[in-house]
Amino acid sequence: MSEPTICLDPVELAEQLIACPSVTPATGAVFDCLEAMLQPLGFAVHRFVAGEAPDGPVENLFALRSGPAGSRHFAFAGHLDVVPPGEGWSSAPFGPERRGELLYGRGAVDMKGSIAAMVAAVAQIPAEAGTISFLITGDEEGPARFGTVPLIEHARAVGALPDLCLVGEPTSVARLGDMVKIGRRGSVNLWLTADGAQGHVAYPHLADNPIPRLVALLAELDALVLDQGSEWFQPSNLEVTDITVGNPATNVIPAQARARLSIRFNDLHTGQGLVDRVTAIAARHGTQVRAVISGESFVTLPGDFSALVSAAVEAETGLVPELSTTGGTSDARFLRALCPVIEFGLCNATMHKTDEAVSIADLHVLTRIYGRIALSALS
């Protein structure tokens, strides 16, 4: 097996990616930057745009470096889009800055730092080791309709299905390597609309106030205990996230009241099952329901894949990571349709925050961990 000839610094790569503004949905320069990193490493890079407004268009990148015929295929997956930086930064959010032991910039943790570590790791792996691909989207932080799903369709269309996939989400909590995500809860959002009849507050018999019906419905839903959790998941939870009437007048009974719910659910439920349950309850209160299922729950049960990830983490950090399904959703919910998928990445304490920052030392350690994982997965 020949020795690799290209060495890359993950910190410098992260700086290059951070310097490209890429608020979701990301397009253009940040993909140019990643493509320029991957092509010298022998990757064939395919970029395409999917979707239309309002949730598109979205740019995506699929890069493939084929190994010997019949070799295993390992995929890295992630996203180049970031959430808006907001105000109050100590330095320019898209002007990467090293201060002490940290690198600051939007996306340093979530997740341009991880993508930089992936690229740096692959630079140390010879092509003869096996097939490696990158599935990188510009829309994970947004609606996620035209990102990873079309990437999966492309991988299928070109016959490049990976055997295993690692997503570089920031899963670590207190220290790099303390947590690996082997699954995620599902997510469903529901919009509730209670219609009535507008009228004067002094003549309630001539109107129909929808607010009491909506409040009674929300109270019944809030009292639901969906479950007590399962073997690999915490209990499911239903949360009321918005109540809107929009009535500017003090003497008018409104004609409509609206609310929004979010449910994060474990493997004891399906998204449609929960939608049906809420819809049945809402019908008793004369309220209409619209729902969007963002993803179903899933788990990659502990086995060979989680063992090799844990071994790589322990070899570089001395930590045996906790296997967890906590947190929000990620694009792993889509990638699981391709192959077994696990998430592992940087410490998540500053993701989505002002002055997002990553430990420079962690970027180097993560690069070595990713290299170990890829080599083990390809062997």
C-alpha positions in Angstrom: 0.0 0.0 0.0 1.5 3.3 -1.1 2.1 6.2 1.3 -0.1 9.3 1.0 1.6 12.3 -0.3 -0.6 15.2 0.8 -0.7 16.5 4.3 -3.3 19.1 5.4 -3.8 21.1 8.5 -7.4 20.8 9.8 -7.2 24.3 11.5 -6.2 26.0 8.2 -8.9 24.1 6.4 -11.5 25.1 9.0 -10.4 28.7 8.7 -10.9 28.6 4.9 -14.4 27.2 5.3 -15.4 29.6 8.0 -14.3 32.5 5.9 -17.0 31.7 3.3 -20.3 33.1 4.6 -22.8 30.3 4.3 -26.0 31.1 6.1 -28.6 28.4 5.3 -29.2 27.6 2.5 -25.5 27.7 1.6 -24.4 28.0 -2.0 -21.4 29.0 -4.0 -18.1 30.0 -2.4 -18.1 27.6 0.5 -18.7 24.7 -2.0 -15.9 26.1 -4.2 -13.7 25.9 -1.2 -14.5 22.3 -0.3 -14.2 21.2 -3.9 -10.7 22.8 -4.1 -9.7 20.8 -1.0 -11.0 17.4 -2.3 -10.0 17.4 -5.9 -6.2 17.2 -5.2 -6.9 14.2 -2.9 -8.3 12.3 -5.9 -12.0 12.9 -5.4 -14.4 13.2 -8.3 -16.6 16.1 -7.2 -20.2 16.4 -8.3 -22.2 19.5 -7.3 -25.9 20.1 -8.1 -28.8 22.3 -7.1 -32.1 20.8 -6.0 -35.5 22.3 -5.1 -37.3 25.5 -5.7 -38.6 28.3 -3.4 -39.6 28.6 -0.7 -37.4 25.8 0.7 -34.9 25.8 -2.2 -32.8 26.0 -4.3 -30.2 24.1 -2.3 -26.7 23.3 -3.3 -25.2 19.9 -2.6 -21.9 18.1 -3.1 -21.2 14.4 -3.6 -17.5 13.5 -3.8 -16.2 10.0 -4.5 -12.7 8.5 -4.5 -13.0 4.9 -5.6 -10.8 2.2 -4.2 -9.9 -1.1 -5.7 -12.7 -3.2 -7.2 -14.8 -4.8 -4.5 -13.4 -2.7 -1.7 -15.6 -1.4 1.1 -17.1 2.0 0.9 -17.1 4.5 3.8 -18.9 7.8 3.7 -18.5 11.0 5.6 -21.6 13.2 5.7 -22.3 16.7 7.0 -23.4 20.3 6.1 -21.7 23.5 5.1 -24.7 25.8 6.0 -24.8 27.6 9.3 -27.4 29.5 11.3 -27.4 33.3 11.1 -24.6 34.7 13.3 -26.6 37.4 15.0 -25.2 40.4 16.8 -22.6 40.8 19.6 -19.6 38.9 18.3 -16.2 39.7 19.7 -14.8 39.3 16.1 -16.3 39.0 12.7 -18.3 35.8 12.6 -17.0 34.9 9.1 -13.6 36.2 9.8 -11.9 33.2 11.5 -9.7 34.3 14.4 -7.3 32.3 16.6 -7.3 33.5 20.1 -5.3 31.5 22.6 -6.3 27.8 22.2 -9.5 28.5 20.3 -10.6 29.2 16.8 -13.6 31.5 16.6 -16.1 31.8 13.8 -19.6 30.8 12.8 -19.5 27.1 11.9 -16.3 26.4 13.8 -18.2 23.7 15.7 -21.4 23.1 13.7 -19.9 21.9 11.5 -17.2 23.3 9.3 -14.6 22.2 11.9 -15.7 18.6 11.6 -15.6 18.7 7.7 -12.1 20.2 7.9 -11.1 17.3 10.1 -12.7 14.8 7.7 -10.7 16.2 4.7 -7.5 16.3 6.7 -8.0 12.7 7.8 -8.7 11.5 4.3 -5.5 13.2 3.1 -3.6 10.6 5.2 -5.5 7.6 3.8 -4.2 6.1 0.5 -6.7 5.4 -2.2 -5.9 1.7 -2.1 -7.5 1.5 1.4 -10.9 1.5 -0.1 -13.7 3.8 -1.4 -14.5 7.0 0.4 -17.2 9.5 -0.3 -18.5 12.8 1.1 -22.2 13.7 1.2 -22.3 17.4 2.0 -25.4 19.6 1.9 -26.1 23.3 2.1 -29.4 22.9 3.9 -29.3 21.0 7.2 -30.0 24.0 9.4 -33.1 25.0 7.4 -36.1 23.0 6.1 -33.8 20.2 4.9 -36.1 19.2 2.1 -33.6 19.5 -0.8 -30.3 18.6 0.9 -29.4 15.2 2.1 -32.5 13.5 0.6 -31.4 14.4 -3.0 -27.8 13.4 -2.1 -29.1 10.0 -1.2 -31.0 9.7 -4.4 -27.8 10.7 -6.3 -25.7 8.1 -4.5 -28.3 5.5 -5.4 -28.5 6.6 -9.0 -24.7 6.3 -9.6 -24.5 3.1 -7.7 -22.3 4.5 -5.0 -23.9 3.1 -1.8 -21.7 3.2 1.3 -21.3 0.3 3.7 -21.1 2.7 6.7 -21.6 6.4 7.2 -20.3 8.8 9.8 -22.0 12.2 10.3 -19.8 14.9 11.8 -22.4 16.6 14.0 -21.0 18.0 17.3 -22.0 15.2 19.7 -19.4 15.7 22.4 -20.5 17.4 25.6 -17.9 18.2 28.2 -14.8 16.7 26.4 -14.1 15.6 22.9 -15.0 11.9 22.7 -17.4 11.6 25.7 -20.5 11.0 23.5 -21.4 9.3 20.3 -24.9 9.4 18.8 -26.2 6.1 17.6 -29.8 7.3 17.0 -32.2 10.2 17.2 -35.8 10.8 18.3 -38.3 11.6 15.6 -39.9 15.0 15.2 -43.3 16.2 14.1 -44.7 19.8 14.1 -48.4 20.4 14.2 -50.5 23.6 13.5 -53.9 23.8 15.2 -56.6 26.2 14.0 -59.9 26.8 15.9 -62.5 28.7 13.9 -65.3 30.7 15.5 -67.4 33.7 14.6 -66.4 37.3 15.2 -68.6 39.5 17.3 -68.9 42.2 19.9 -67.8 41.2 23.4 -71.0 42.7 24.8 -73.1 40.4 22.7 -71.4 37.0 23.1 -74.6 35.1 22.1 -74.1 36.5 18.6 -70.5 35.3 18.3 -68.5 32.1 18.8 -65.3 32.5 20.7 -62.7 29.9 19.5 -60.2 30.7 22.3 -61.8 28.6 25.1 -61.9 25.6 22.8 -58.3 26.0 21.8 -57.2 26.4 25.4 -59.1 23.3 26.5 -57.5 21.4 23.7 -54.0 22.5 24.6 -54.6 21.6 28.3 -55.7 18.1 27.3 -52.7 17.7 25.0 -50.3 19.1 27.6 -51.5 16.5 30.1 -50.7 13.6 27.8 -48.0 11.2 29.0 -46.8 9.7 25.7 -44.5 7.1 27.3 -41.9 6.5 29.9 -39.0 6.1 27.5 -37.6 2.9 25.9 -34.4 0.9 26.0 -32.3 3.4 24.0 -34.5 6.6 24.2 -35.7 9.1 26.7 -39.4 9.7 27.0 -41.3 11.4 24.2 -42.4 14.9 24.8 -45.1 17.2 23.4 -44.5 21.0 23.7 -46.8 23.9 22.9 -44.5 26.3 21.0 -46.9 29.1 19.9 -50.4 30.5 20.6 -51.7 33.2 18.2 -54.9 35.2 18.0 -53.8 38.5 16.5 -56.7 40.5 17.8 -55.9 44.2 18.2 -59.3 45.2 19.5 -60.3 44.9 23.2 -64.0 44.7 22.4 -64.1 42.1 19.7 -64.4 38.4 20.0 -62.0 36.9 17.4 -63.0 34.6 14.6 -59.9 32.4 14.9 -57.3 31.2 17.3 -54.2 29.2 16.4 -51.5 27.3 18.1 -48.4 25.2 17.3 -47.0 22.0 18.8 -43.7 20.2 18.5 -43.4 16.5 19.4 -40.1 14.7 19.8 -40.8 11.0 19.9 -38.9 7.7 20.5 -39.2 4.3 18.9 -42.5 3.5 20.6 -44.3 5.8 18.1 -44.4 6.8 14.5 -44.9 10.3 13.3 -48.2 9.4 11.6 -49.5 7.6 14.7 -48.9 10.8 16.8 -50.5 13.0 14.1 -53.6 10.7 14.1 -53.8 10.8 17.9 -53.6 14.6 18.1 -56.1 15.0 15.2 -58.6 12.7 17.0 -58.4 14.8 20.2 -58.6 18.1 18.3 -61.7 16.9 16.5 -63.5 16.7 19.8 -62.7 20.4 20.3 -63.7 21.5 16.9 -60.1 22.3 15.9 -58.3 21.5 12.6 -54.8 20.1 12.4 -52.0 20.4 9.9 -48.8 18.4 10.5 -45.3 18.0 9.1 -43.3 14.9 10.0 -39.6 15.9 9.9 -38.3 12.5 10.6 -38.9 9.2 12.3 -36.9 7.9 15.3 -34.1 5.5 14.5 -31.2 3.7 16.3 -28.1 1.9 15.0 -27.9 -0.8 17.6 -24.5 -1.3 19.3 -22.4 -3.6 17.3 -19.3 -3.7 15.1 -19.7 -0.1 13.8 -20.2 1.5 17.2 -17.4 -0.6 18.6 -14.9 0.6 16.0 -15.9 4.2 16.5 -15.6 3.8 20.3 -12.2 2.1 19.9 -10.9 5.0 17.7 -12.2 7.6 20.3 -10.6 5.7 23.2 -7.3 5.3 21.4 -6.9 9.1 20.9 -8.6 10.4 24.0 -8.6 7.7 26.6 -12.4 8.0 26.9 -15.0 5.3 26.3 -17.8 7.3 24.8 -21.4 7.1 25.9 -23.7 5.8 23.2 -26.6 8.2 23.2 -29.8 9.1 21.3 -30.3 12.5 23.0 -30.6 15.9 21.3 -32.5 17.2 18.3 -32.8 15.8 14.8 -30.0 15.6 12.3 -29.6 14.4 8.7 -28.7 11.0 10.0 -32.5 10.4 10.0 -32.3 10.4 6.2 -28.9 8.7 5.8 -30.0 5.7 7.8 -31.9 4.6 4.6 -28.5 4.1 2.9 -26.6 2.1 5.5 -25.8 2.0 9.3 -25.1 5.6 10.4 -23.4 7.0 13.5 -22.7 10.6 14.5 -19.6 11.9 16.2 -17.9 15.2 16.3 -16.7 18.2 18.3 -17.9 19.6 21.7 -21.3 21.3 21.2 -21.2 23.9 24.0 -21.0 26.9 21.6 -22.9 25.7 18.6 -25.5 28.3 17.4 -24.1 30.8 19.9 -22.4 34.1 19.7 -18.6 33.6 19.6 -18.9 30.0 18.5 -15.4 28.5 18.9 -13.6 25.2 18.6 -10.5 24.0 20.5 -7.6 24.0 18.1 -6.2 20.9 19.8 -9.5 19.1 19.4 -9.4 19.7 15.6 -6.1 17.8 15.4 -7.4 15.0 17.7 -10.7 14.7 15.8 -8.7 14.4 12.5 -6.8 11.4 14.0 -10.0 9.8 15.3 -11.7 10.2 11.9 -8.7 8.6 10.2 -8.8 5.6 12.5 -12.6 5.2 12.0 -12.2 5.3 8.2 -9.4 2.9 8.1 -11.1 0.5 10.4 -14.4 0.8 8.4 -12.6 0.1 5.2 -10.7 -3.0 6.4 
